[in-house]
Amino acid sequence: MLKPTISLFLTTVCTVLGQSNAVTGLAFEVATIKPVKVVAGQPFGTGRQVDVQVDREDVRIGPMDLNRLIRTAYAVPARQFVPSASMRENFNLFEIVAKLPPNGTANQVLVMLQTLLAERFELKIRRETAEADTFSLIRQPGAKVGSGSTDSSEAKGDPEHLTIGESSMKVDRDGQYVMKINDFTLSTNADGVAHFEASSVAALTKFLSPLPFPVVDKTGITSPVKLAMDIYPPGNGVEMIKAVEKLGFKLVREKNPLERIIVESVRQMPTEN
């Protein structure tokens, strides 16, 4: 079956960088945290999933567990996150429904989530930065990158709508599994070949997260660029690296400073709404 193969690539990554709530003091105007009960025998987490969705002043987050809530708030991948001992046995799911304050913007939502976690879950974290083994993503000298610039232009100003961590899976008319993960698309054909498409180097970096070491973007490319590559067999690290090189990039093993978020203490259930 192809579905389990393609799911190896599924990684939820946030696209908005977290900031320290202690500095900003930003908070939702109102927020309700609702525990979500998973009924045995009923599917959960299938179909379209969205971690964070903002529609004008309305915000919906989850359902997700406490571990993922914190990682979402601070935009940190799992390998750079250290949960407290008590969190490792907490499988409760939570959904947050909130409203932005007057003049609040969608780009501030994750900072407000940090504040909410500190207030309602009494979350206390610390940050550590240390040199770590990584892959640096660089441009190959003289090589053409991707398939050229896209026609899209970046939105200006603060958005009214924002979606973070969106993923969905469907089967098209040819029986191919097609997965959309926020800002890149992955499909697998009947022969088991995985086809990746994206329009930014940032999306490519996220896609490469299953590699043995974190990938640090050192290309300096911030404008949209068409990227497409085929990988067979899917999930094979060597083939992923070869495919990246065909796009005009190179992955170099080297040390880079990486920040970790360490949970010092947190409540397992929130205080009352």
C-alpha positions as CSV (number, residue, x, y, z in Angstrom):
1,M,0.0,0.0,0.0
2,L,1.2,3.5,-0.8
3,K,-0.5,5.5,1.9
4,P,1.8,4.4,4.8
5,T,4.8,5.2,2.5
6,I,3.8,8.7,1.7
7,S,2.9,9.3,5.4
8,L,6.6,9.0,6.2
9,F,7.0,12.5,4.9
10,L,4.2,14.1,7.0
11,T,5.7,16.7,9.3
12,T,3.9,19.6,10.8
13,V,5.9,22.7,10.7
14,C,4.8,26.2,11.6
15,T,5.5,29.1,9.3
16,V,5.4,32.0,11.7
17,L,8.2,32.4,14.1
18,G,7.4,32.5,17.8
19,Q,8.5,35.4,20.1
20,S,8.8,35.7,23.8
21,N,5.4,36.5,25.4
22,A,7.3,38.0,28.4
23,V,8.5,40.7,26.1
24,T,5.4,41.4,24.0
25,G,2.5,40.8,26.5
26,L,0.2,40.1,23.6
27,A,-2.9,38.1,24.5
28,F,-6.2,36.9,23.0
29,E,-9.2,39.1,23.9
30,V,-11.0,35.9,24.9
31,A,-10.0,32.2,24.7
32,T,-11.6,28.9,25.6
33,I,-9.7,25.7,26.0
34,K,-11.8,22.5,25.4
35,P,-10.5,19.0,26.1
36,V,-11.3,16.7,23.2
37,K,-12.4,13.2,23.8
38,V,-11.2,10.5,21.4
39,V,-13.7,7.7,21.2
40,A,-12.2,4.2,20.8
41,G,-13.0,2.8,17.4
42,Q,-13.6,6.2,15.8
43,P,-11.0,7.6,13.4
44,F,-9.1,10.7,14.5
45,G,-6.7,12.8,12.5
46,T,-7.8,11.7,9.1
47,G,-8.7,13.8,6.1
48,R,-8.0,17.6,6.2
49,Q,-6.2,18.8,9.3
50,V,-5.3,22.3,10.3
51,D,-3.2,23.2,13.4
52,V,-4.0,26.9,13.5
53,Q,-6.7,28.7,11.5
54,V,-7.4,32.4,11.6
55,D,-10.5,34.0,9.9
56,R,-10.5,37.7,10.6
57,E,-10.8,37.9,14.4
58,D,-11.8,34.2,14.9
59,V,-9.0,31.8,15.8
60,R,-9.2,28.0,16.1
61,I,-6.2,25.9,17.3
62,G,-6.1,22.1,17.3
63,P,-7.2,19.6,18.4
64,M,-3.7,18.6,19.5
65,D,-1.9,17.4,22.6
66,L,0.1,19.6,24.9
67,N,3.4,18.7,23.4
68,R,2.3,19.8,20.0
69,L,0.6,23.0,21.3
70,I,3.9,24.2,22.8
71,R,5.9,23.3,19.7
72,T,3.3,25.1,17.6
73,A,3.4,28.2,19.8
74,Y,7.2,28.4,19.6
75,A,7.6,27.2,16.0
76,V,10.1,24.6,17.0
77,P,10.5,21.1,15.4
78,A,10.3,18.0,17.5
79,R,14.0,17.3,17.5
80,Q,14.7,20.8,19.0
81,F,12.0,20.4,21.7
82,V,12.6,18.8,25.2
83,P,9.3,18.1,27.0
84,S,9.1,17.7,30.8
85,A,8.9,14.2,32.2
86,S,5.2,14.6,33.1
87,M,4.4,15.5,29.5
88,R,5.6,12.2,28.2
89,E,2.6,10.4,29.7
90,N,0.0,13.1,28.9
91,F,-2.1,12.1,25.9
92,N,-4.9,14.6,26.4
93,L,-6.1,16.6,23.3
94,F,-7.1,20.2,23.5
95,E,-8.9,22.6,21.1
96,I,-8.7,26.3,21.5
97,V,-11.3,28.8,20.3
98,A,-10.3,32.4,20.7
99,K,-10.7,36.0,19.4
100,L,-8.1,38.5,18.4
101,P,-8.0,41.7,20.4
102,P,-8.8,45.0,18.6
103,N,-6.0,45.8,16.2
104,G,-4.6,42.3,16.7
105,T,-3.3,40.5,13.6
106,A,-3.0,37.0,12.3
107,N,0.8,37.2,12.4
108,Q,0.6,37.7,16.2
109,V,-1.4,34.5,16.9
110,L,1.5,32.3,17.9
111,V,2.8,34.9,20.4
112,M,-0.7,35.1,21.9
113,L,-0.7,31.3,22.1
114,Q,2.5,31.5,24.1
115,T,0.8,33.9,26.5
116,L,-2.2,31.6,26.9
117,L,-0.1,28.6,27.6
118,A,1.8,30.5,30.3
119,E,-1.4,31.7,31.9
120,R,-3.6,28.6,31.7
121,F,-1.1,25.8,31.7
122,E,1.5,27.8,33.8
123,L,4.1,26.9,31.2
124,K,7.7,27.7,32.0
125,I,10.4,27.2,29.4
126,R,14.0,28.0,28.8
127,R,16.0,28.3,25.6
128,E,19.4,26.8,24.9
129,T,21.5,27.4,21.9
130,A,24.4,25.0,21.1
131,E,26.4,23.8,18.1
132,A,24.9,20.7,16.5
133,D,25.4,18.4,13.5
134,T,23.3,19.7,10.6
135,F,23.0,19.7,6.9
136,S,23.5,23.2,5.4
137,L,21.5,23.7,2.3
138,I,23.6,25.8,-0.2
139,R,23.5,26.8,-3.8
140,Q,25.8,24.9,-6.2
141,P,28.1,27.5,-7.9
142,G,26.9,28.3,-11.4
143,A,23.9,25.9,-11.2
144,K,20.4,27.0,-12.2
145,V,18.1,26.7,-9.2
146,G,14.8,25.0,-9.6
147,S,12.6,25.8,-12.6
148,G,12.8,29.6,-12.4
149,S,10.9,32.3,-10.6
150,T,7.1,32.0,-10.0
151,D,4.6,34.6,-11.0
152,S,3.2,34.9,-7.5
153,S,3.9,37.9,-5.3
154,E,4.0,38.0,-1.5
155,A,1.1,39.6,0.3
156,K,1.7,43.0,1.8
157,G,0.7,44.1,5.2
158,D,-1.0,42.0,7.9
159,P,-3.3,39.2,6.7
160,E,-6.8,38.7,7.9
161,H,-6.6,35.0,7.2
162,L,-3.9,32.5,8.1
163,T,-3.5,28.8,8.1
164,I,-0.6,27.0,9.9
165,G,0.1,23.3,9.8
166,E,-2.5,22.4,7.2
167,S,-2.4,18.9,5.8
168,S,-4.8,16.8,3.7
169,M,-4.7,13.6,1.8
170,K,-6.8,12.5,-1.1
171,V,-6.8,9.9,-3.9
172,D,-7.1,11.3,-7.4
173,R,-8.8,9.7,-10.4
174,D,-5.6,7.7,-11.3
175,G,-5.4,6.2,-7.8
176,Q,-2.5,8.3,-6.7
177,Y,-2.2,9.5,-3.2
178,V,-1.8,13.3,-3.1
179,M,-0.8,14.9,0.2
180,K,-0.9,18.7,0.7
181,I,1.2,19.9,3.7
182,N,0.8,23.6,4.3
183,D,3.2,24.9,1.6
184,F,4.3,21.8,-0.4
185,T,2.5,19.0,-2.2
186,L,3.6,15.4,-2.3
187,S,2.1,12.6,-4.5
188,T,2.9,9.0,-5.1
189,N,2.1,7.2,-8.3
190,A,1.3,3.5,-8.9
191,D,5.0,2.7,-9.3
192,G,5.8,4.2,-5.9
193,V,7.7,7.3,-7.2
194,A,7.2,10.3,-4.9
195,H,6.7,13.6,-6.6
196,F,7.4,16.8,-4.6
197,E,6.3,20.3,-5.6
198,A,6.8,23.7,-3.8
199,S,7.4,27.3,-4.6
200,S,9.9,28.3,-1.9
201,V,13.2,27.1,-0.5
202,A,11.7,27.3,2.9
203,A,9.2,24.7,2.0
204,L,12.0,22.5,0.6
205,T,13.8,22.8,3.9
206,K,10.8,21.6,5.8
207,F,10.3,18.7,3.4
208,L,13.8,17.6,4.1
209,S,13.2,17.3,7.9
210,P,13.1,13.5,7.9
211,L,16.9,13.5,7.1
212,P,19.1,12.3,9.9
213,F,20.2,15.9,10.8
214,P,18.3,19.2,10.8
215,V,18.5,21.2,7.6
216,V,19.6,24.9,7.8
217,D,18.8,27.1,4.8
218,K,21.9,29.0,3.8
219,T,20.9,29.7,0.2
220,G,19.8,33.3,0.8
221,I,16.8,32.8,-1.5
222,T,13.7,34.4,-0.2
223,S,11.7,35.0,-3.4
224,P,9.3,32.4,-4.8
225,V,11.0,29.8,-7.0
226,K,9.5,26.7,-8.7
227,L,10.8,23.4,-7.2
228,A,9.8,19.9,-8.4
229,M,11.6,16.6,-8.0
230,D,11.0,12.9,-8.0
231,I,12.2,10.5,-5.4
232,Y,12.4,6.7,-5.5
233,P,12.1,4.9,-3.2
234,P,10.2,7.5,-1.1
235,G,11.8,8.2,2.2
236,N,15.3,7.1,1.1
237,G,17.7,9.8,2.4
238,V,20.4,9.2,-0.2
239,E,17.8,9.6,-3.0
240,M,16.4,12.7,-1.4
241,I,19.9,14.3,-1.4
242,K,20.5,13.3,-5.0
243,A,17.2,14.9,-6.0
244,V,18.1,18.1,-4.2
245,E,21.3,18.3,-6.1
246,K,19.3,18.2,-9.4
247,L,17.5,21.3,-8.3
248,G,20.8,23.2,-8.1
249,F,21.4,22.9,-4.4
250,K,23.8,20.9,-2.2
251,L,23.5,19.5,1.3
252,V,26.8,20.0,3.3
253,R,27.3,18.3,6.7
254,E,28.6,20.9,9.2
255,K,28.0,22.3,12.6
256,N,25.5,25.1,13.1
257,P,24.0,26.8,16.2
258,L,20.5,25.4,16.9
259,E,18.1,26.6,19.6
260,R,16.2,24.1,21.8
261,I,13.1,24.8,23.8
262,I,13.1,23.0,27.1
263,V,10.0,22.7,29.2
264,E,10.8,23.2,32.9
265,S,7.3,22.9,34.2
266,V,3.7,22.8,32.9
267,R,0.2,21.8,34.2
268,Q,-1.2,18.8,32.6
269,M,-4.7,20.3,32.4
270,P,-5.5,24.0,32.0
271,T,-7.1,26.2,34.7
272,E,-10.9,26.8,34.3
273,N,-12.1,28.9,31.4
